Amino acid sequence: MTTPTLEPCSPREWQLAVRLLAMPADANAFGDVFGGWLMSQVDIAGSVVAVQVAEGRVATVAINAFRFVQPVLVGDLVTLYSRLLRIGRTSITVEVEAYSQREQDPGTVHRVATATLAYVAMDREGQRRLVPSRWREEAP
Ligand SMILES: CC(C)(COP(=O)(O)OP(=O)(O)OC[C@H]1O[C@@H](n2cnc3c(N)ncnc32)[C@H](O)[C@@H]1OP(=O)(O)O)[C@@H](O)C(=O)NCCC(=O)NCCS
């Protein structure tokens, strides 16, 4: 039996950040998955990369783009990928893409959302701090 590996990957490469099933409790009054639920998962997926680059606590400062491309249905397997776009002095901008596999058609993958979010590196006192210099030096 193989064991899972947690090899660190470059934040500039797309990486699997979140994978989960859309549950009945995530649905709106019409039985479709609530947009706010997917936005929450996108924020978490983006923060996976931001925390890696900040090497610690971050806060979401902006969602600069968000597009719901197709609906998410209850029972879908939802997978979110994220990657680093830009590093500033204290900010980290991340791109997220979300995909759904329908329960009735698991062979087909639908892109359901795309987003660009910005995070700010925070210290223990809740104040902004610089992104660690080794990451800023790498910035293109
Ligand atoms: C995050 C926070 C500390 C930033 O403080 P601030 O005084 O507003 O800071 P600034 O306006 O100078 O921006 C800080 C950084 O964010 C960047 N930023 C601000 N708005 C941005 C936007 N819309 N897009 C991209 N980057 C943005 C700035 O360019 C700056 O980056 P840099 O240091 O790399 O140049 C503060 O806004 C805050 O606490 N917000 C609430 C965060 C939060 O609670 N999020 C979760 C909500 S539930």
The ligand as an ORCA input file, in Angstrom:
! r2SCAN-3c Opt
* xyz 0 1
  C      -6.118     43.502      5.624
  C      -5.923     44.859      6.346
  C      -5.091     44.656      7.590
  C      -5.162     45.748      5.356
  O      -4.938     46.958      6.022
  P      -4.964     48.348      5.224
  O      -4.485     49.426      6.108
  O      -6.332     48.473      4.632
  O      -3.839     48.123      4.139
  P      -3.622     48.716      2.669
  O      -4.799     49.403      2.076
  O      -2.363     49.510      2.753
  O      -3.343     47.375      1.830
  C      -2.458     46.363      2.304
  C      -1.992     45.565      1.120
  O      -3.143     44.997      0.487
  C      -3.131     45.390     -0.879
  N      -4.502     45.569     -1.321
  C      -5.464     46.340     -0.773
  N      -6.583     46.249     -1.496
  C      -6.309     45.402     -2.524
  C      -7.055     44.927     -3.625
  N      -8.323     45.280     -3.832
  N      -6.446     44.075     -4.458
  C      -5.160     43.679     -4.300
  N      -4.394     44.109     -3.259
  C      -4.979     44.970     -2.412
  C      -2.378     46.714     -0.932
  O      -1.894     46.976     -2.224
  C      -1.277     46.406      0.053
  O      -0.340     45.545     -0.550
  P       1.276     45.746     -0.498
  O       1.653     45.923      0.952
  O       1.808     44.448     -1.047
  O       1.594     46.928     -1.337
  C      -7.280     45.509      6.714
  O      -7.898     46.024      5.540
  C      -8.205     44.509      7.386
  O      -8.006     44.144      8.529
  N      -9.258     44.082      6.643
  C     -10.133     43.028      7.131
  C      -9.555     41.653      6.729
  C     -10.505     40.530      7.130
  O     -10.954     40.483      8.240
  N     -10.772     39.661      6.156
  C     -11.713     38.585      6.356
  C     -13.117     39.098      6.224
  S     -14.279     38.048      7.014
*
